[in-house]
């Protein structure tokens, strides 16, 4: 067994040991919301590890290597916008979670609106999470199969087995603990690479040698694309069930809010380091048959041999950590919808996590093109954002306006996507915004004249 693979195995064994030690004797409150006791810096580390995942690192460096920094710039603006929005929403979410003993965004929609909103949001979230699981599983499987030369089927099995074991054993508590560990590994690896690369070149000359169109975020598909992509991706986190669940696990509303605002500068530093490494790759690497390999080649060129394995392990484990969050969020929703109060137990929660995670991976077979799956996910994720923001900020936003704006937007996306494809969001996104606002003002006028 080579040193890199051995390091990955040791790293994963250590993570399993941490989960087994800290997640013993759990009850349902611990499994789903960590007993609402997650401290500030565990929240900060979990936020950053979830946002700046390995997928963002690999694709940012890979696309910059090909001559486009647009995706790296989009990640910077997206992540900052996401933490600001979630930080703004977090106190209200955490307050409602504690007051009504709720743990998911689906629960919130029933407390804030009514039962029919809960049903439509549950269906919507399970769709969204299933697609995201398929996308993440496919991404890490491709990385494993291409970079470590592991056959695709075996790689898929390894990824899902690791993720499901994490999730089944520890629930959200395990997810938060592992995010904390992986945050520090990720921070050390990427900043070490950036510092070594910085010291090895004349940075001023390197920037001068880099064509202006490579550095320009608008050079890929224009300024409009950059702005729209940044806004859509940033606002898509508003409907993220895993983030809602983690907010509800925080010690207090203040901790939830601060955790996102404290995450902003760390996110900026990490994304700036990743962008620099992409520019470094553009100027120092050549002849790669696959741009996704750029970050791994950089690791082998820059880091000490023993450190390379840790870098590979950090990337793989960070992606699997994102999958953990999705598994737990989805299983929590299913558990609360279908398990009666008389039959509640952690064992049943774990079985549901296993079933939901196994189902999610089937998406990798249904959608063979990862790019198409990613575009569909973003188009789907953005649909309820206006309703969520109005529901949090305005008491005048009614249940019917919420229900019909979300339902009609989802149906429109499902009907149009097979025919229109990637451009469907150009129809469904404005439709969801306009429909929500129109229904909001109609409902407000009706209530005013009663």
C-alpha positions in Angstrom: 0.0 0.0 0.0 1.5 3.4 -1.0 2.1 6.1 1.5 -0.8 8.3 0.3 -3.4 5.6 0.5 -2.0 4.5 3.9 -2.3 8.0 5.3 -5.9 8.2 4.0 -6.8 4.9 5.7 -5.2 6.0 9.0 -6.9 9.4 8.9 -10.4 7.8 8.3 -9.7 5.3 11.2 -8.9 8.2 13.5 -12.2 10.0 12.4 -14.2 6.8 13.1 -12.5 6.5 16.5 -13.5 10.1 17.4 -17.1 9.4 16.4 -17.3 6.2 18.4 -15.8 7.9 21.5 -17.9 11.1 21.5 -21.2 9.7 20.2 -21.8 6.9 22.6 -25.2 6.6 24.4 -27.0 9.2 22.3 -30.6 10.1 22.6 -32.7 11.6 19.8 -32.1 15.2 20.9 -28.4 14.6 20.7 -28.7 12.8 17.3 -30.8 15.4 15.6 -29.8 18.8 17.3 -26.7 18.0 19.5 -28.9 18.8 22.6 -28.9 22.4 21.3 -25.5 22.8 22.9 -23.1 23.5 20.0 -20.5 26.1 21.1 -19.4 29.1 19.0 -16.2 27.8 17.6 -17.5 24.4 16.8 -20.3 26.2 14.9 -17.7 28.4 13.1 -15.6 25.4 12.1 -18.6 23.5 10.9 -19.9 26.4 8.9 -16.6 26.9 7.1 -15.9 23.2 6.5 -19.4 22.8 5.0 -19.2 25.9 2.8 -15.6 25.7 1.6 -15.8 22.0 0.8 -13.3 19.9 -1.2 -15.5 20.3 -4.3 -15.1 24.0 -4.3 -11.4 23.7 -3.9 -10.9 21.1 -6.6 -13.1 22.9 -9.2 -11.8 26.4 -8.4 -8.1 25.3 -8.9 -9.0 23.1 -11.9 -10.9 25.9 -13.7 -8.2 28.5 -13.0 -5.6 26.0 -14.3 -7.7 26.0 -17.6 -7.6 29.8 -17.7 -10.8 30.8 -16.0 -10.9 32.4 -12.5 -14.6 33.1 -12.8 -15.6 30.1 -10.7 -13.0 31.0 -8.0 -14.4 34.5 -7.9 -18.0 33.2 -7.7 -17.0 31.0 -4.7 -15.7 34.1 -2.9 -18.8 36.1 -3.4 -21.2 33.2 -3.0 -19.7 32.1 0.4 -19.6 35.6 1.8 -23.2 36.3 0.7 -24.3 32.9 2.2 -22.8 33.5 5.6 -24.2 37.0 5.8 -27.7 35.8 4.9 -27.6 32.8 7.3 -26.1 35.0 10.0 -29.1 37.4 9.6 -31.6 34.6 9.7 -29.9 32.5 12.4 -31.3 34.2 15.6 -34.9 33.9 14.5 -34.4 30.2 13.4 -32.6 29.3 16.7 -35.3 31.2 18.8 -38.1 29.3 17.1 -36.2 26.0 17.4 -36.0 26.3 21.1 -39.5 27.8 21.7 -41.3 25.1 19.7 -38.8 22.3 20.1 -38.3 22.0 16.3 -35.2 20.7 14.6 -35.7 21.2 10.8 -36.8 23.7 8.2 -39.8 21.5 7.6 -40.9 21.9 11.3 -40.5 25.6 10.9 -42.9 25.8 8.0 -45.6 24.1 10.1 -45.0 26.4 13.1 -44.9 29.5 11.0 -47.6 28.6 8.5 -49.6 25.3 8.6 -49.7 21.6 7.9 -50.0 21.9 4.1 -46.8 24.1 4.1 -45.0 21.4 6.1 -46.0 18.7 3.6 -44.9 20.7 0.5 -41.6 21.7 2.2 -40.9 18.1 3.3 -41.3 16.8 -0.2 -39.3 19.7 -1.6 -36.4 19.2 0.9 -36.2 15.4 0.3 -36.0 16.1 -3.5 -33.3 18.7 -2.9 -31.2 16.6 -0.5 -31.5 13.5 -2.8 -30.1 15.5 -5.8 -27.3 17.0 -3.7 -26.3 13.6 -2.3 -26.1 12.3 -5.8 -24.0 15.2 -6.9 -21.6 15.0 -4.0 -21.3 11.2 -4.2 -20.5 11.4 -7.9 -17.9 14.2 -7.4 -15.9 12.4 -4.7 -16.2 9.0 -6.6 -14.8 10.6 -9.7 -11.9 12.0 -7.7 -11.1 8.7 -6.1 -11.3 6.8 -9.3 -9.3 9.2 -11.4 -6.6 10.4 -8.9 -6.1 7.3 -6.8 -6.8 4.9 -9.7 -9.6 3.1 -7.8 -12.3 1.6 -10.0 -15.5 3.6 -10.1 -17.8 1.0 -8.5 -15.4 0.3 -5.7 -14.8 4.0 -5.1 -18.6 4.6 -4.9 -19.0 1.8 -2.4 -16.1 3.2 -0.2 -17.5 6.7 -0.2 -21.0 5.7 0.7 -19.9 3.1 3.3 -17.8 5.7 5.0 -20.4 8.4 4.9 -23.3 6.2 6.1 -21.3 4.8 9.0 -20.4 8.4 10.2 -24.0 9.4 9.9 -25.6 6.3 11.3 -23.4 6.3 14.4 -23.4 9.9 15.4 -26.0 12.0 13.6 -25.5 15.7 13.6 -23.2 15.5 16.7 -20.7 13.4 14.7 -21.1 15.8 11.7 -20.2 18.8 13.8 -17.3 17.1 15.6 -15.8 15.9 12.3 -16.3 19.3 10.7 -14.2 20.8 13.5 -11.4 18.3 12.9 -11.5 18.6 9.2 -11.6 22.4 9.3 -8.2 22.5 11.0 -6.8 19.9 8.6 -8.1 21.9 5.7 -6.8 25.2 7.0 -3.3 23.8 7.7 -3.1 22.0 4.3 -4.3 24.8 2.1 -2.5 27.7 3.9 0.7 25.7 4.0 0.4 25.1 0.2 -0.3 28.8 -0.4 2.7 29.9 1.7 5.2 27.5 0.2 3.9 28.5 -3.3 4.1 32.2 -2.4 7.7 31.8 -1.3 8.8 29.8 -4.3 7.9 32.4 -7.0 8.1 36.1 -7.8 4.4 36.8 -7.2 4.4 40.2 -8.8 6.0 38.8 -12.0 3.6 35.8 -11.9 0.6 38.1 -11.9 2.1 40.2 -14.7 2.6 37.0 -16.7 -1.0 35.9 -16.2 -3.2 37.2 -19.0 -5.8 39.8 -17.9 -8.7 37.7 -19.2 -7.6 34.9 -16.9 -7.9 37.1 -13.8 -11.1 38.8 -14.9 -14.2 37.2 -13.3 -16.3 38.4 -16.3 -14.1 36.8 -19.0 -15.8 33.4 -18.8 -19.4 34.2 -19.8 -19.6 37.9 -19.1 -20.5 40.1 -16.2 -24.2 39.2 -16.2 -23.3 35.5 -15.8 -20.9 36.3 -12.9 -23.5 38.4 -11.0 -26.4 36.0 -11.6 -24.3 32.9 -10.6 -23.0 34.6 -7.4 -26.5 35.7 -6.4 -28.2 32.4 -7.1 -25.6 30.3 -5.4 -25.4 32.6 -2.4 -29.2 32.8 -1.9 -29.6 29.0 -2.5 -28.1 28.5 1.0 -31.2 30.1 2.5 -33.1 26.9 1.9 -30.3 24.6 3.1 -31.8 22.0 5.5 -28.4 21.1 7.0 -27.6 24.7 7.8 -31.0 25.2 9.5 -30.5 22.0 11.5 -27.0 23.2 12.7 -28.4 26.6 13.6 -31.0 24.9 15.8 -28.2 22.9 17.5 -26.4 26.1 18.6 -26.2 27.0 22.3 -28.1 30.3 21.8 -29.4 32.7 19.1 -26.3 34.8 19.8 -23.9 31.9 19.1 -25.8 31.0 15.9 -25.6 34.6 14.6 -21.9 35.1 15.6 -20.8 31.8 14.1 -21.7 32.9 10.6 -20.3 36.4 10.9 -17.1 35.1 12.4 -17.0 32.6 9.5 -16.8 35.4 6.9 -13.1 36.5 7.3 -12.0 32.8 7.5 -14.0 32.0 4.3 -12.3 35.0 2.6 -8.8 33.9 3.6 -9.4 30.3 2.4 -11.0 31.2 -0.9 -8.2 33.8 -1.5 -5.6 31.0 -0.8 -7.4 28.7 -3.2 -7.6 31.3 -5.9 -3.9 32.0 -5.5 -3.1 28.3 -5.8 -5.2 28.2 -9.0 -3.2 31.0 -10.5 0.0 29.3 -9.4 -1.2 26.1 -11.1 -1.9 28.0 -14.3 1.6 29.3 -14.4 3.6 26.3 -13.3 1.7 23.2 -14.4 1.1 21.8 -17.9 0.0 18.7 -19.8 -2.7 17.5 -17.3 -5.2 15.3 -19.0 -7.9 16.3 -16.4 -8.0 19.7 -14.8 -9.5 18.3 -11.6 -6.1 16.7 -10.9 -4.4 20.1 -10.7 -4.8 20.4 -6.9 -3.4 16.9 -6.3 -0.5 17.5 -8.6 0.2 20.8 -6.7 0.1 18.8 -3.4 2.7 16.4 -4.7 4.9 19.2 -6.1 4.7 21.5 -3.1 4.1 19.4 0.1 6.5 17.0 1.8 5.7 13.4 0.9 4.2 12.5 4.2 2.0 15.6 4.1 0.6 14.8 0.7 -1.4 11.9 2.0 -3.0 14.2 4.7 -3.9 16.7 1.9 -5.6 14.0 -0.1 -7.4 12.7 3.0 -8.6 16.2 3.8 -10.2 16.7 0.4 -11.9 13.3 0.4 -13.0 13.6 4.1 -14.4 17.1 3.6 -16.6 16.0 0.7 -17.8 13.0 2.8 -18.6 15.4 5.6 -20.9 17.3 3.4 -22.7 14.1 2.6 -23.0 13.4 6.3 -24.9 16.6 6.7 -27.3 15.7 3.9 -27.9 12.2 5.2 -28.8 13.5 8.7 -31.0 16.3 7.5 -32.9 14.0 5.2 -33.3 11.2 7.8 -34.5 13.8 10.4 -37.2 15.0 8.1 -38.3 11.4 7.2 -38.2 10.3 10.9 -40.4 13.2 12.1 -42.9 12.7 9.3 -43.3 8.9 9.5 -42.3 7.7 13.0 -45.0 7.9 15.6 -44.4 9.2 19.1 -44.8 5.8 20.5 -42.1 4.2 18.4 -39.3 6.8 18.6 -35.8 5.6 19.1 -32.2 6.3 18.0 -32.0 2.9 16.4 -34.9 3.7 14.1 -33.3 7.1 13.3 -30.1 5.2 12.3 -32.0 2.8 10.1 -33.7 5.7 8.3 -30.3 7.4 7.8 -29.0 4.2 6.2 -32.1 3.9 3.9 -32.1 7.5 2.8 -28.4 7.6 2.1 -28.6 4.4 0.1 -31.5 5.8 -2.0 -29.6 9.1 -2.6 -26.7 7.4 -4.3 -29.0 6.0 -6.9 -29.2 9.5 -8.4 -25.6 9.0 -9.6 -27.1 6.3 -12.0 -30.2 8.4 -13.0 -28.1 11.5 -13.8 -24.9 10.4 -15.5 -24.0 14.1 -16.3 -22.8 15.8 -13.1 -23.0 19.3 -14.6 -26.6 18.9 -15.5 -27.4 17.6 -12.0 -25.6 20.6 -10.5 -27.6 23.1 -12.6 -30.9 21.3 -11.7 -29.9 21.5 -8.0 -29.3 25.2 -8.1 -32.5 25.9 -10.0 -34.4 23.8 -7.4 -32.6 25.3 -4.3 -33.4 28.9 -5.2 -37.2 28.4 -5.6 -38.5 28.9 -2.0 -35.9 31.6 -1.0 -38.3 34.6 -1.3 -41.0 32.7 0.7 -38.5 31.9 3.4 -37.2 35.4 3.7 -40.7 36.9 3.8 -41.8 34.3 6.3 -39.0 35.3 8.6 -39.2 39.1 8.2 -42.9 39.7 7.8 -45.9 38.7 9.9 -48.2 39.6 7.0 -46.9 36.8 4.7 -49.6 34.2 4.9 -49.7 30.4 4.6 -51.5 30.3 1.2 -49.0 32.7 -0.3 -46.1 30.5 0.9 -47.7 27.2 -0.1 -48.8 28.1 -3.7 -45.7 30.1 -4.5 -43.5 27.1 -3.6 -45.8 24.4 -5.1 -46.3 26.2 -8.5 -42.6 27.0 -8.8 -41.6 23.4 -8.2 -44.1 22.0 -10.6 -43.0 24.6 -13.3 -39.4 23.4 -12.8 -40.2 19.7 -13.1 -42.4 20.3 -16.2 -40.0 22.6 -18.0 -36.6 21.1 -17.2 -36.9 18.0 -19.5 -37.6 20.4 -22.4 -35.6 23.6 -21.6 -32.7 22.0 -19.7 -30.1 24.2 -18.1 -31.8 27.5 -19.0 -35.0 26.5 -17.0 -33.8 28.7 -14.1 -34.2 31.7 -16.3 -38.0 31.1 -16.2 -38.5 29.4 -12.8 -36.4 31.8 -10.7 -38.2 35.0 -11.8 -41.5 33.1 -11.6 -41.0 32.1 -8.0 -40.0 35.6 -7.0 -42.8 37.4 -8.8 -45.4 34.9 -7.8 -44.4 35.0 -4.1 -44.4 38.8 -4.0 -47.8 39.0 -5.9 -49.4 36.6 -3.5 -47.9 38.4 -0.6 -49.3 41.8 -1.6 -52.7 40.2 -2.4 -52.9 38.6 0.9 -51.8 41.8 2.7 -54.5 43.8 0.9 -57.2 41.2 1.7 -56.3 41.2 5.4 -56.3 45.0 5.4 -59.8 45.3 4.0 -61.4 42.7 6.3 
